[in-house]
């Protein structure tokens, strides 16, 4: 509306658009960007503020805010107005307030004095010949103390003594006065007035819904005759003042009350027109909101945003009630269905203005920038509209009745809170939605639709433009017009159309008497109380709820929407020496209020905050759920697109032939020049080099045949051919221990650290096995060592298995092909157990011997490898799980990777993706076999026993779909923890990875072979006899021979990566930028002297370290953190090579296997 008012100055009605350099726009843009970037902090902060604002009204049931919220009328209009001028009163109200001490009115001596006052002023009635009144001890069920026999009583009274039938005996016998009041608070008197505590007490304290204490006892006399009853009351009050006990005082001292005020009480039920108006408003608004949100074309998003809008509006509404109660605003005159209209009118305009602006931002921008730009574009408009509405509400309040003026205060508070929550809570949730790219997808679809209609465009109808919000009327006028209409409708109800017209003249008279002046005159009209009280007579009168008003109407003036009452100043009866008499207590400070709240309500408020945070977290997960297939880290990280190579400074002169690593990123390299280098990784500083003089140390540590590094990155172990072991402390940079073991001329086939959980000391041990069947355990702390022969036949392969519980075992294969398991617990005797499930082999398998075993502790599995076949068995039950075909595996190249472990319905572990990778024997071909059930992200492969699968209808590996990918030549490679393999090879002329898919289940039908052959490159045929699996693959793809690489290509090297989905990428091992930056050595020239890449080791979660001649290269996928987490623990991918780190932290060692 303001843009139309400013038309004479601006000559346009279009909203003001700020320039990008405007300070206000930059401030809004910076706020929007920061909120979108730190959306979780913004949401949690809003939750904390919301709990503080809503707690008093919703959860603190005895607070004024909660009482006021409960007492809001449902379907009636109520008001209590002071009437000026000459009017005939329908009833006269006279009261006695009995005060004992502050909030101690429910005391026996105070109640006894009140009963004495009641008997003195009312007694048996006001006319001896009048038979309207019976004895004061009449049954409370019938009369509540005083029964009126006439059908239309002319007078009556209401008293707290009716809880005890106005009987001294009943009062004396009562041992729990508050319990009696709460038990009888729903009973009615002869006047059909309910004995609510609010009608007979002033200044109440509740515990829940139960009355706990009161400040004043209120006795009220109703006189409908306007005859001599008032004179009798005055004479009795004068006599009572003269005969009063010395322990009590009366005010006025002579007992004479002359001052009175006229009040008009109104009670008008909502009409059919009111209900139809509200129903149409709410239904129309709900339909409009849902329609507009569904236009975003984000199935999950529009429902999530709808929940966000409802939550924001509800919090604004309840918070406004709390603040208005704190400000002393009475909102009990307007039915509760009208209040939500305010927040609906204010909130929707800002919401859709921001959403529409976000839709217009380029979708390729980062989400936080889209939100920041959108808020910078429309933030000042929201602020301007809010200021416009504030001015409009203020002007309307000057022309309104006092109750509508109170409603205007509520509207102002709601507008401010809505604006605050819009710039915090809704902005953060919208940024979450933008991160899901749903709004971007909607914009792209809209652009595509518009691009297809570049030709002749159809003329848009006016109704369609109005529905879409493209007309100025719907976006600039709607909010102000709606709030003005609501306030006008409220004023209509409070103008007495029978007495004076709702006209400009009436508004002018109302303007002359502002609500502030009216409130001041009303407060000053009452005589000041003689002492401080928790509730004044004016406040007590106005706080009576609509239920009490309805009962008063039935007694005083049935079937009438209003009546006029003459209310006299109360007669105060005060205990002499009452605490706080004549002294007004200092109002409590904000600090005192916060302290009381923390002391009395800290725990429930904290509990509510926790539950709300959990609920909002679930909502955010719902909004952020993309439905994409899960990866190792359960989401696709943009950082994985980075594929980098880093070369460490050259520290050795000859080729590196041995590597060791750990999850912390530390490295050990051993060169043929007899030098040993340690590379320590420090966060933010990279790798620092420490030389280790192994040839000059005493005792001499050379030649080194085995090395290992523990998972925590604190210890390094070196072993020579004579059995001399040196343990180096990485933190102290010195040798901390030297020990000697017997190798008997053997080279260790296992040299690794292992932890034993549950012992008091010597948890870390060094485990060494030799091919002749000997096992040696060296305790690092004490230096104790135990050596024993565990196999009478040679050991061909051995691995360490550390379970999830921390129990460490040794799994090895003997020369006869049997698999043995030995527990390394402290109290075990190292006796081996033969896995019977693998001897004899399962039906259909050949009788070839097992040559290798690999452990998967994260899944509780062991792989037993035979030529061209792999058996999987459960480590704990020793039961065979599955067998599948593989190629001829080159020794020590078998790796297992899998997605995050889940629990199947049968209780067994399950995964979404399961793959193995290995290098074929006698070739340079790397093969990866990936198993999945289907393309859905929720599918899980059960890894339990086949018998359990059949009984519980689980889908195991036997029903999985197998995809085969290969890289030729592969060079050297290693697996990572993100379901990818990284390697180094000589550059080839054309891409060589190939893949195919086969259905393990008989019901699966593969794609056409012609399509596969055209899309994928086939690896060259092997010189050796191919396996049955690969022969089938070659036949299916119509094997074609690839031309060999040109001689020029063989002079350069490249790093490559292959994911479990078959995505292949390659990059030069050294690019021009790295070569230019490193002036120490011309690296490209050095590559000419590298005949083959050296050893390779896994480093962290996303990296591998490769010995390349006399240098070390680190190839990384994405951003490596080197946080020390083991692969199995976080990523769910296991590096299955002996001596490499995997499993839980502190479990198995990280040394490279030496063979």
Buried (B, 14 or more C-beta within 10 A) or exposed (E): BBBEEEEEEEEEEEBEEBEEEBEEBBBBBEBBBBBBBBBEEBBBBBBEBBBBBBBBBBBBBBBBBBBBBEBBBEEBBBBBBBBEEEEEBBBBBBBBBBBBBBBBBBBEEBBBBBBBBBBBBBEEBBBEEEEBBBEBBBEBEEBBBBBBEEEEBBBBBBBBBBBBBBBBEBBEEBEEBBEBBBEBBEEBBBBEBBBBBBBBBBBBEBEEEBBBBBBBBBBBBBBBEBEEBBEBBBEBBBEBBEEBEEEBBBBBEEBEBEEBBBBBBBBBEBEEEBEEBBEEBBEEBEEBBEEBBBBBBBEBBBBBBBBBBEBBBBBBBBBBBBBBBBEEBBBBBBBBBBBBBBBBBBBBBBBBBBBBBBBEBEBEBEBBBBBBBBBBBBBBBBBBBBEBBBEBBEBBBBBBBBBBBBBBBBBBBBBBBBBBBBBBBBBBBBBBBBBBBBBBBBBEEEEEEEEEEEEEEEEEEEEEEEBBBEBEEBBBBBBBBBBBBBBBBBBEBBBBEEEEEBEEEBBEEBEEEBBEEBBEEBEEEBBEBBBBBBBBBBBBBBBBBBBBBBBBBBBBBEEEBBBBBBBBBBBBBBBEEBBEBEEEEEEEEEEEEEEEBEEEBEEEBEEBBEEBBEEBEEBBEBBBEEEEBBBBBEEEBEEBEEBBBBBBBBBBEEBBEBBBBBBBBBBBBBBEEBBBBBBBBEEEEEBEBBEBEBBEBEEEBBEBBBBBBBBBBBBBBBBBBBBBBBBBEBEEEEBEBBBEBBBEEBBBBBBBBBBBBEEEEBBBBBBBBBBBBBBBBBBBEEEEBEEEEBBEEBBBBBBBBBBBEBBBBBBBBBBEBBBBBBBBBEEEEBEBEEBEBBEEBEEEEEEEBBBBBBBBBBBBBBBBBBBBBBBBBBBEEBBBBBBBBBBBBBBBBBBBBBBBBBEBEBEBBBBBBBBBBBBBBEBBBBBBBBBBBEEEBEBBBBBBBBEBBEEBEBBBBBBBBBBBBBBBBBBBBBBBBBBBBBBBBBBBEEEBBBBBBBEBEEEBEBEEEEEBBEEBBBBBBBEEEBBEBBBBBBEBBEBEEBEEBEEEBEEBBBBBBBBBBBEBBBBBBBEEEBBEEBEEBEBBEBBEEBEEBBBBBBBBBBBBBBBBBBBBBBBBBBEBEBEBBBBBBBBBBBBBBBBBBBBBBBBBBBBBBBE
